Amino acid sequence: MSAGPGTPSGRERAVLDRIDKARRRRAKVREERITLAHGSGGKATQTLIEAVFLDAFRNPLLEPLEDAAEPTINGSRLALTTDSFVVSPLFFPGGDIGDLAVNGTVNDLAVSGAEPLYLTAGFILEEGFPVAALSRIVASMRSAAEAAGVSIVTGDTKVVQRGKADGCYINTAGIGVIHHPHRLGLATVEPGDVVMVSGPIGEHGVTVMLARGELDIEADLESDTAPVHELVAGLLAETPGVRAMRDATRGGVATVLNEMARAADVAVVIDEDRIPVGDQVRGASELLGIDPLYVACEGRIVVVVDGAQADTALAAMRAHPLGAQAAIIGRIKADPPGLVLLNTAFGGTRICDLLVGDPLPRIC
């Protein structure tokens, strides 16, 4: 007998039990005050989320800590997400805070397997912020929404005193409908599955960092900000064995993989020489002393699929322009559980842990 609407199957119950076990490990914030590291997407962020927010708001929809919650209303599966954008500078090669806000919200819905439909937009503006700059941001949001096929249907505006913000911050929420029949999520991955990325990583974070003009580094780079909903739809249509998807924003690909290893209690083993990284990103990262695996992307996704369907999934992604350089970068194994291991280009193996600190603050 199949499970009815809203009733988890046996496999889904096992996944939910796994999530509950992982989240019940007691986290504690050791710092007395919030630091920039708490916004990096790494260890400090996860501890803050679990020790403060999850502990206070704990419920079955929040518990998985995926990019979107999945409420079921009258038999329809929905995806609901929210995000905030504080990028500096507001305008950068390849995009700005406006299209970043739209694309980021659309992508959180898309990687949940949902068709994005409606967005909200809340603006926190600093006294003295130029109206021309605001108009430019709003026009960018309109164009991005049209390109993604979504509507911005409600919003809010607040103005704070001069010096109490940094020009413009944007908060969004998004809602979509899930048509995919299976539950997607990091906790569903299994040994034997394959890990993929949809294209070269690190372009957004490095672009924003260089756009600040604080470093004497020149590179012909643009942010990869883009809506991935069509790429995802094509992938899901061709590959029923998709287990999980994430857009690799704060904390980059490494953070997604560590969250996966922890949520599913598996080992994630990746190969350094298979990870697509552009020459300019690699060069700039070396000069900055950062690892591209930890740098945010805004138009790239990490995908885990049944190993038997790896070739099908790779072909489906490469059929879309945003996935033309998609690559298989690793596999899921049973041991050692909870760890991400990187096979280096020099023949060694090292642990790829969660990010500590915040080497690139305010990049999204």
N, C-alpha and C positions, 0 to 999 in steps of 0.2 A: 504494500500500500504506500502510495506516495504521500509526502507530507503536504498538508493543506497550506493555503496562503498564511504567511506569518509563522508557520510552525517549522522549526529547524529539522532537517533530516538528521540521521544518525551521524553522518560525517560532519555536518555543520555543528551539531552539539559537541562533538569532539574538539572541533576548532575553537568554539566558544569557551570550552573548559580550559583549553590550552592558553587562551588569551587571559582568562580570569586568573590562572595560576601565575602567569608572568607578571600581571599587573598588581597582584597582591603582595609582591615583594616590597617591603616598606622602603620608600625613598625618603630622604631627609635633606632639606636645603641647609647647608652648613654656613653659608654666608649670611650676615645680618642685613645686608643691603643688596639691591639688584645691581648687577654689573652688566657690561655689554656682552659678556659671555653667555648670559642667560637668554640672549636673543640670537645666538649663532646657529641654533639647530643641533648643537652637539650635546655633550654630557650634561652641561649646566642647564640647557633648555629642557632636556628630558626629565631631569631631576625636579626642576621647577614645576613642570606640567604635572608630573605624577604626585609630587609631595603636596602641592598647594591646590591646583585646579581639579585634578582627577579625584583627589581625596575629598574635596568639598562637594563636587557635583556628580559623583559616581552614579552611573546608571548604565543599562545594557547598550544603549545607543552610543554613548560616549566611550565606553570601555575599550573597544578595539583601537581607538586613537588613529583611525584612518584619515585620509584627506577629506572625506565627507561622511556624515552620518547617513544611515539608510533607514528612515522610518517607512512603515507600510501603512497606507491610509486607504480604506475601502478596497483592499486587495491590490492597490497600485504601489509598486516599490519606487520610492523617491530617493534622491540624493540631495543633501543639504550641506552647504559649506559656508565658511566665512574666512576672510583674510584681511590683513591690513598692510599698507604699503608706505614706507618711509624712506625710500631710496634717495641717495644723495650722490650726484646732482640729480635734479628733477628731469633733465633732458640729457641724453647720452646717445652715442652713435647706435643707430638701429632701433631707437625707441624712446619712450619717456614714461613717467610715472602713470600716465593715463592708460596707454595700451598695455602696460605691464599689469595694471590692476585688473583689467578685463581679461586678458589672456591667462593670468594666474588663477583667477576664479573659474574660468571655463575649464582650465586644465585639471583642477582639483575635482570637478564634476566628471570630466571625461575619463580620468584614470579610475574612477569608481564604477565605470561601465555605464554611465548615464548619458543621455542626450541632454545637453545643456539647454535651458529654456529662458530663465529669467534671472536678472541680477539686480541688486540694490547698490547704491553708491552714497557713501557718507563722506563729507569733506570737512576737515579741520583746517581752517585757514588762519594764517598769521596776519595781524593788522599790518597794513602796508604792502601786502603781496600784490603785485601788478595784475590788474584785471586782464591785460593782454595775455599774460602767461597762463592764467586760469582758463581763458577762452581756448588757448592752444591745447591745453590738457584735455578739456572737455571734448574738443573736436577730435582729438586722438582717440578718446574713449568711444565716441560715436562710431568712428571708422572701424575700430577693433570689434565693436559689438556687431556691426553690420557684417563684417567678414566672418564672424563666428556664428551668425544666425541667431543671436540672442537679443533680448530687449532689456534695457535698464528701466525698470518700472516704478521704482520709488527710491527715495533718498533723504538725506538730511545735510544741513550745513551749520557749522559752528565757527565762530571767529574768536580767537584768543588774542591777548595783548601782544604787542610787539616784543620780540625777544623770548616769548613763551613757546614758540614752535620753530619750525624751519621752513617757512613758506607754505607748504601744503602737504598734508597727510591724507590718505584715502583709505577708507574702510569699505569692504564689499561683502555681500552675501550672494549666494547663487543657489538655484534650485533646478533640478532636472529629473527626468524619468528614466528608470533603469529597465531596459528591455532584455538584457542578458539574463539567461535563466539561472546561472550559477552564482553563488556568493564568491566575490573576489576579495582578496585581502592577504596581507603579509603572512598571517598565521596559517594560511591554507597551503603554503609551499611544502614540498616533500622531497626527500632524497631522490636523486635521479632527474629532477627538473633542471632546466637550463636558464641561465640569466643572460639577458640581452640589454643593450642600450640602443636607442633609436638614432643616435648620431654623435658627432664630436662633442665632448663635454667641456665645461668651464668657460665658455665664450662670454656668457652674460657677466659673471662676476669679475672677470679680468677686464672686460670692456668698461664697466662702471668704475672700477678702481683707477684705471688709467685716465678716465674722463675727468677725474677730480683735479688733474694737473699738478699733483703734489710730487710726482716722480718724473725724473727725466728719462722716460721710456716712451718710444714711439712704436706704434704697431697699427697695422691696418685691420682693426677688429671691429665687429659690430655685435651687439647683443643678439642672442638667438631667440628672443621673445617672439612667441607665435602660438596660436591655438592648435592643440593637438587632437581635437575631437574627431576630425575626419580620419586621421591616421589611426586612432583607436578604433573607430567604427569599422574600418576595413580589416584591422587585425582581428577583432572579435568575430566578424562575419566569416573569416577563413579559418580561424583557429579556436575550436571549442575548448582546447586544453589550456587556455590562459588561466593562470592561477592568481596573479597579482600584478598590479601596475602602480607606479608612483612617478610623479614628476619630481626630478631631482633639484629642488630649489635650495633653501637654506641647508648648509652642511653638505651639499652635493651628493654624488653617487655613494660615497662611502657611508654617509649617514643612513641612507635608505637601506643599504645592505646590512648594516649593523642592526637596524630596527627589525629587519626581516629575520636575521639569525636569532635574535632574542624572542620575537613573537612566535616563531615556529619551532624554536629549540633545535635548530639545525646548524650545520656548518655551511658557510658560503665560501667557495674557493674560486678566486678570479685570477686571470692571467694578465699580467701587466702589458705584455706586448700585443694583446688583443683589444685593449681599451683605446677607442679612437680619440686622439687628442691632436688638434691642429698645431702646426709648427709654431705659430705666433703665440698661442696660448701656452705651449710648453716652454718657449723661450722666456716669455714674460713671467711665468710662474717660477722658473728657476731664478730669475733676477729678484723676484719678490720673496723668495724663500718659502713658497707654498706648494702644496700638492694639488694638481687639478682634480683629483678625486674628491676633494673637500670643497670645491668651488661651485657656486650655484649656477644652475642652468635654468632657463625659463621657457624652453621649447623642446626639451629632451625628456624622454621617459625611460624608466627602468622597467623591464618586463620579465616576468618569470612564467615559463610555459612547461608543460609536460615534455620531457626530453624526446619522446617519440614524435612530437610535432614541431621540433625546433626548426627544421628546414622550411616547413609551411609558414610558420610565424615570421621567419626572416624574410621570405619572399613577399609576404603580405606587407610588411613594413617598408621594404625597399620599393614597393610599387607606388608609394606615396612620396612626393618631393621631400617632406620633412624626415622621411626614414630612408632616404637614398643611401646613406652611409651607416645604416644599422649594422650591429655586430653582436656576435655571441661572445661574451666576455668571461663566462664561468659556469659552474654547476653547483647544485645543492647536494651536500653529502650529510650523512648522519653524524659524523664525528669530526672534530670536537664540537659539541653543541654550543650554540651561542656565540661563536667566533666567526670573524671574517678573515680569511687567509689570502694573502697576495703572493702568487708565484712571480718573482721578480724577473726582469729581463736578463739578470746575471746568473740565473739558475738557483737562487735561494728562495726562501719562503719567510714572510714576516706577517705578523698580526697587523691588520688594518683596523684600528680601534676608532671609537667615536672621537670627533673633534674636541679638543680642549682649548678653551679660549676663543677669541673671535678675530682672526687675522684680517678679515675683510668686512668690517661693520657696515651696516645700512646699504646693502646692495640689492635689496628688494623691499 
